[in-house]
Amino acid sequence: MNYKIFFIFFLICLNSCIENPIKTTSKIDLKKEYFSNIGFTLIYSEDLILKKLVNKKINERDLLIFQKNLKKNTNVKITNLINNRSILAKVGPSAEYPNFYNSVISKRISIELDLSMDDPYVEIKELVNNSSFIAKTSMTFDEEKNVASKAPVDEIKISNMSTEAKIITKKTKKNFNYIIKIADLYFRDSADALANRIKKETIIKKVFVNNLSKSQYRVFLGPYDNINLLQKAFNDIKILEFENIEIIYND
């Protein structure tokens, strides 16, 4: 009799040991941070290959970009921040291009976004692969590639693929006025330490900290009123190998 009671008690304990870990692990919620970057894009042309600024080609009709932080075939949304026009594209193979630019885009994309050669200011945003936006546009992407192969670049038009992909035209002429955002930090001491490091380890001596809120401090360079000064400062800071420097319009 005692043996039976002991055996039942053993089974209850064993069952509890097995079930509890399963319940615990099932509650784990793994979240991924999706990449985004604001800055200047480089519009692809054959001259870039000849000048050895870019080491791979992009077909001018493709909805394709080069982006160093993202893997091949990643879906991205590209937005012209001057007029708010957006388009869906895919990341092509790994390629080399000047660090100042956050991407290289095809001629077709530049036309659809109505990008200015003098101010190609864009946001590159990685899209969630299982989003309804991707699901609705994946077939359209392939269909438009077939259309593109039969039509001149200047005649390609993209229909609205979803409410998120809706093109909004809002042209406003802005003066060239940008800052280089190094980082947004939670503590003032950390922001000051980063600013001092930049001054110590680079030739840049004008580094600023802006108090955005009680718990957010932005370390930045600028503002710059022409692209040559902006590009020089960007190149001067790259020796510190910060991962995701952004160029932001200075309102």
PEHU-V189541 format. One line per field, one symbol per residue. phi: phi as a letter, one per 20 degrees, with the letter a starting at -180 (. if undefined). Layout:
# PEHU-V189541
phi = ???
This chain:
# PEHU-V189541
phi = .ffffffffffffffffffgffffffefdeddeefbbdreddefbfffffemecdcecffefeccdbfedfgmfecddcffecmfcbebceefgbebgffeeaccffgffffelfefebeecddcfdffeffffffdfffgffffffffdcfgfdfcdffeaffegeddbecedffbcddeeadcecfffffffffffffdcefddcccdefafcbceebdoecdbffffffffffeffelffcfcdcfef
